[in-house]
Amino acid sequence: MKDFADASFSPEVIEIMTAALEGAIATLPHPINSAHVNILAESILRTAKTGERNVAVLQMIALVELQIVPRG
């Protein structure tokens, strides 16, 4: 993952991010692509780094970003 070397999160925030990632992954069709999981994780990290702590918001933003990422 890129651009997260200086990120630091409390255990509580890690739990929130984990729940958001698991929830987002659960909505993906099977088979689940590891690149999609990576995009979701990076989005959640980036959004949490800005201070967002709502699981539903983190999940929604990650899924929206996944939809708009160029495929190639």
C-alpha positions as CSV (number, residue, x, y, z in Angstrom):
1,M,0.0,0.0,0.0
2,K,1.2,3.4,-0.8
3,D,1.2,6.7,1.1
4,F,0.5,5.2,4.5
5,A,4.0,5.1,6.1
6,D,3.2,7.9,8.5
7,A,-0.3,6.6,9.4
8,S,-1.0,5.6,13.0
9,F,-4.3,4.4,14.3
10,S,-5.5,3.4,17.8
11,P,-6.8,-0.2,18.3
12,E,-10.4,1.2,18.4
13,V,-9.9,2.8,15.0
14,I,-8.4,-0.3,13.6
15,E,-11.5,-2.2,14.7
16,I,-13.7,0.3,12.9
17,M,-11.6,0.1,9.7
18,T,-11.7,-3.7,9.9
19,A,-15.4,-3.7,10.2
20,A,-15.8,-1.3,7.3
21,L,-13.5,-3.5,5.1
22,E,-15.2,-6.7,6.0
23,G,-18.6,-5.1,5.3
24,A,-17.4,-3.8,2.0
25,I,-15.9,-7.1,0.9
26,A,-19.2,-8.9,1.9
27,T,-21.0,-6.8,-0.8
28,L,-18.6,-7.9,-3.6
29,P,-19.7,-10.6,-6.1
30,H,-17.7,-13.8,-6.0
31,P,-15.0,-14.6,-6.9
32,I,-13.5,-11.7,-5.0
33,N,-10.6,-10.0,-6.8
34,S,-7.6,-9.2,-4.5
35,A,-7.1,-5.9,-6.4
36,H,-10.6,-4.8,-5.4
37,V,-9.8,-5.7,-1.8
38,N,-6.7,-3.6,-2.0
39,I,-8.6,-0.6,-3.4
40,L,-11.2,-0.9,-0.7
41,A,-8.5,-1.1,2.0
42,E,-6.6,1.9,0.7
43,S,-9.7,3.9,0.5
44,I,-10.6,3.1,4.1
45,L,-7.1,3.9,5.3
46,R,-7.1,7.2,3.4
47,T,-10.6,8.2,4.7
48,A,-9.9,7.2,8.3
49,K,-6.6,9.2,8.1
50,T,-8.8,12.3,7.6
51,G,-10.7,11.6,10.8
52,E,-13.8,9.7,9.6
53,R,-14.8,7.0,12.2
54,N,-18.2,5.9,11.0
55,V,-18.1,2.3,9.8
56,A,-21.0,2.9,7.3
57,V,-19.4,6.0,5.9
58,L,-16.0,4.4,5.5
59,Q,-17.6,1.4,3.8
60,M,-19.7,3.5,1.5
61,I,-16.8,5.7,0.4
62,A,-14.6,2.7,-0.3
63,L,-17.3,1.1,-2.4
64,V,-18.0,4.3,-4.4
65,E,-14.2,4.6,-5.0
66,L,-14.1,1.0,-6.2
67,Q,-16.8,1.8,-8.8
68,I,-14.9,4.8,-10.2
69,V,-11.4,3.4,-10.3
70,P,-10.3,3.0,-13.9
71,R,-10.0,-0.7,-15.0
72,G,-7.1,-1.6,-17.0
